Amino acid sequence: MELMFEARTNLRGFDGKLRFIQCRPQVHPEPLLGPDGEGDGKGVSLYGSVLPDGGKLRMWYYAVPRSVEGVQDGDTVAYAESDNGIDWHKPDLRVPGHVANLTNLGMHSATVFIDPDSPASHRYRATGRTKRKGHGMCHHVKQDGYFTAHSADGWNWELDSDEPRWKAGDVITSIYHPGRRSGLVAMKYGPRWMRMKRRCIHTAVFQNGAYSDDVSALYPDEFDDQCAAMRGFHSCDYYGMGMLPAGRATVGFVWKFWHELPYTNSEGSSGRGLYGTSDVGLVYQSDPGGRWMHLPGRPVFIDRESLPWTRGWINTAANVVEVGDDHRLYFSGRVNPHGHGLDERWMPKADADTTFK
């Protein structure tokens, strides 16, 4: 990502030819945070964000409390913090109605960014998916969809509106883009595309205190299916995307979902992939509103098979953290693949272990 996608804006005026080189990331061999408390004892996943703030790193992540029965599409958001990005502490937040390190941000796939142009009461911004009768501050919503929220401290949240900002989906990520002086949101939709329902990426912009409508950004194509076949799978779509600001450009970390057969139906709809696994690939957008591009050959950036605890599934945080000259991309992995414990109707199997690992 150096030069073409250099995040350090003090480097300017490069001469000569540009070369597209994807370097191999250095991956920390062991998980840094796991399920070990009352608030997240049944599972954790970095459907969330890691932000530098106040001299420390702050993390918002998806948690499954010990008291919860069933873990499908949960909407509990926990908080952790660290001085070095390696050793994480889970403070007791004492949020009313919530235990341990749980916030009241009742959203699935909730991600957080800091808006430097907002008043103190809205300093922290969040996006996420919630359902009717959701948890936390979303318990009263009457319609499924992607919602937005704000907070003064990152723990106690309020919805911007009781109505969803965008139509229903289940994975959404958001970051602040200093080179564009705006927020950038990437959300998953599942239109019928290439003979089946495919997960695709749409984007929206947050500017001057308001979110724009979404526009299409990344849709899988025939070459993605060829890449899937070369890896022993049937087809491919895009499950979500982390993002890295780079000047006015943006690098995307796409979660590529490699499908295994059979496809399945959900309430009579056209088939969509249920079974399979994921890797992370790179894409980029050179200018605001421009076309998103793949690197030549679409090589895998983070390979799920590189670590024993990521072989079933891997997904990234919404954003990248700069530490000195390094960029740190936090991610989650699990041993079980997508669809583990579900039958072809997307219903839990009676004898399956549904613990989130």
N, C-alpha and C positions, 0 to 999 in steps of 0.2 A: 504494500500500500504506500510505500515511500514515493515521493515525487508526485505521481499522478494523483494519489489520494492522501497527500501529506496533511495531517491535521494541524501542524505547527505553522501558523500564519505568518511567522517572521521569515520564513524561507520563500524567496521570490526569484523571478527572473531566470528560470532554467533555460539552457540552450541545448540544441542537438535533438536527437531522435528520442521518442518515447518508447519504452519497452514495457509490456505488460508481464509482470512476474508475480506469481503467487507464491509467497514463502510459506514454509511449513511452520505452523504455530508451535510454541513450546507449551506443552500441556502439563499442568500440575498433576502428579500421579494419583493423589488421594483426594476424596471429597473433603471440602472445607466446612460444610455445615450439613447436619443430618437431623432426623427426627428423634428428639431426646427429652422433650418437655411436655408439660400438660397441654400447651397450646398447639403442639405439632407432633405429638407422639405417634400418630398413625401415618404420617407422611409429610414430605416437603417437596417443593418443586420451584425452580426459579422462573415461574411465570411472574416476572417482576422486574425490578430495577435495582441498580447499585449506583449511588450518587456520592461524590465528594461534597461534604458540607460541614462547616464548622470544625475543620481540622481532623475529621474522621470520615470513614466510609459508612454510608447508611444503606441498608438493604430492606426492600419490601418483597416478600415472597409468599407463594401459595402454601398454606398449611392445612393439615387435617388433624384436628384435636383428638385426643384420646377418647373423648366422650361421644364422638360422631359415629353413627352406624352408616356404612356405605360411603364411598368416596368419589362417585362419579360426578364430574363437573361441579366441584365444590366452589364456594365463594368466600372462604375465610382467608384474610390477609394478615400475615405476621411481620414483625419488624426485628432486625438485628443490626448491630453496629460493630465496627472494627477500627483499630488504630493502624494496622498494617495491611489489611486486606486478606490476611491468612487466618488469623485467630479471631473468631466471631463471638460476640456476647449477645445474649438475648435478655434485655432488661424487662423488668416487670413494669408495664406501662400504666397499670391501674386505670384502664379505660372503662368507664361504667358499663356493666353488663358483659364484660369480656375478661378472660383469664390471661394471666402470664403476659406474654409479649404480643398478644393479639390486638390489632387495631379494630376500629369499627367500619373499615372500608370493605363493605360486603359485596365484592365484585370478583368474578372469575377472570383470570388473566389480567389482573390489575397491574398497571405500570405507572410510575410516578416521574415527573420532571419538575424542576424549579423554574418558575417564571420570574426573571429579574425585573420585569416591568409592571408586575401586579402589586396591589397593596398587600400589607403584611398578612391580612386575613385570607388571602388567596395565593400566598407564596408557593405553596405546593399544589400542583395540578395532577390529576389522575384520570385515566381512562380505563374502562373495563366492561365486561359483559355481565348483566344481571338478569335474573328471571323474576316473574311475579312471585311475591311472598319471599323475597330474598332475605339475606341476613343483614345485620348491622343497620346502617343508615338507609339501606335499600329495601327494608322489609315491607314498605307500603307501596312500592311501584306496581302498576297495574298492567304493564306491557313489557315483554321481553325486548332486549336490544342492547346496543352499546351506549353506555352512559358516561358522563364526565362529572368530576367532583373537584372540590378545593378544600384546602386545610391550612391552618396557621402553623401547626407543629408537626404534621405528617402522621399523626396518630388519630386525631379526632377530625372526622371528615363530614362534609355536607355535599349533597348532590347539587349540581348547577341547575338541574331541572328534574321534575318528576317524570318527564317524558324522555325517551331515548333520543340521543342526537343522531344516531344512525341505526339502520335496521338490524335485526338480530343476526348474530354470528357467535363465535365462541372464543376467538383468539384475537387480541388487539394489543399493540405495543405503541408507546409514545416516547419521544425524546424532545429535548430543547436543542435547537440548531443555532449556535451563536453566529455562524457565518451568514445566516439568513434572518437573524433576529426574529425567530418564530419557532413554534413547536411543529413537530412533524409526527403524524400518526399513520400507522400501517395496520390494516384490519383484514381479517380473513372473511371471504364470502365463498359460497359454493354453487355457482351457476352451472347449468348444463353446458358442457364444453367438451368438444372432441368425443362425442358419443356417450358421455357419462357426466355425473355431477363431479366437478373438479374443484378442489380448494384453490383459490386464487387470492392475490393481494391487491387491495385498493388502498389509496392514501388520501389523507386530508391534512390541512394546515391549521395551526392555531396562531392567530395574530390579532393584536389589539383587543384581547379579551374574548375573542369569538372563534369558534371552530367552523371551518368551511365544509361544504358538502364533499362527499368522497368522489374520487375519480379512479378509473381502472389503472393499474400500474404493472403488475406482473401476472401473466397467465402461462401455464405450462404448455409445451408444444411437442411436436413429434420427436424432436431431438432429446427431450427429457425422457420420453418413453424408450428411445434407443439406449440412453444411459442406464435406465432401469433394467432393460433386458441384458445389458452387458454385466450387470451386477447380480443377475439371477432373479430379478423381479419382473412384474408384468407391466407396470406403468408408474407414473409419478404425478404428484401435485405439490402445492406449497402450503404448509401448515401454519406458518407465521414468519416473522422477520425481525431480527434485531438491527440496529442502525448505528452508524458512526459518522458524525459531521466531519467534513474534510474541506476546509475553505468554504466555498459555496456548494461544493459537491457533497454527495452522500454515498457511503458504502453500505450495502445491505448484507446481512447474514441470514440467508434464506434457509428455513428448515424444510428440507426436501423429504417428502413422505414417499417411500418406495412401497408400492402396493404388492401384496400377495393375493392370489385368488383363494376363495371366490369373492367377487364383489357382493355387496349386500344391498337390500332395499330397506328403507326406513319409511314406514307408514305408506307404502305403495308408491313412493317416489322413485325416480330413476336411480339406478345403482350408483353408489359411491363407495370408495375404498374404506374398509374397516380394518383389515389385517395388514400388518407390515411394520416397517421400521423407518428410521430417519438418519440423515446426515446433514451437515451444514455446508452450504455453498456460498460463493461471493457473487454479488451483483453491484452495479453502481449507477448513479444518476449524476451526470456532469453539471447540470444546471437546474434550478428550480423549475418544475413543470416539464422537464425534459424526459426523454425516453429512458427507461431502465434497461441496462445492458448486462449481459453475462460475460464473464471472462472466456477467452477462446477455449473450446473443449469442455467447458463447465466442470473443471476438476473439483473434487471434494476438498473443502477447507478443514473441517473438523470431522474426522472419521470415527464413527461410533465404535468401530472394532479396535481402536487404538487403546482402549481401556476396558477391563473386565466388567466394570459397573456401568458402562454406557452402551453395551451391545444391543440392548432392546430398543432404546429410544434416547434421543438427545435433542435438547432445545436450549436456546440462549436467553440471556437477559435482554431487555429492550435496548440497552445502551452499552457503550464501551467506556472504561475509566482510564484516564491517563495517569500513570505513576512514573515520574521522571521521564525517561525517554521511551518507556514501554507503554503499550496499550494492553489493558486487561479486559478480556471478554469473559464474564462469568457465565456458566452454563449448568444445566442439570442433565443427569443421565439416570437411566434405570435399566435393570436387567430384562424386564418383561417388555415385549413389543406392544405396539398399539393393537387394541382389540383383545388383549389378554383377559380372560375371564368373561368374555361376552359371546353370546351365540349370534347367529346370523341376523337376528332381529334387533340387535344391539341391546339385548337384555342380559343381566348377569346370570351366569350358569350356577345352578344350585350347589354344585360341589367345588366351585372355584374359589381360590384365595384372592379376595379383592382388596387386600391391604395394599396401599400405595407405597411402592418401594422406589 
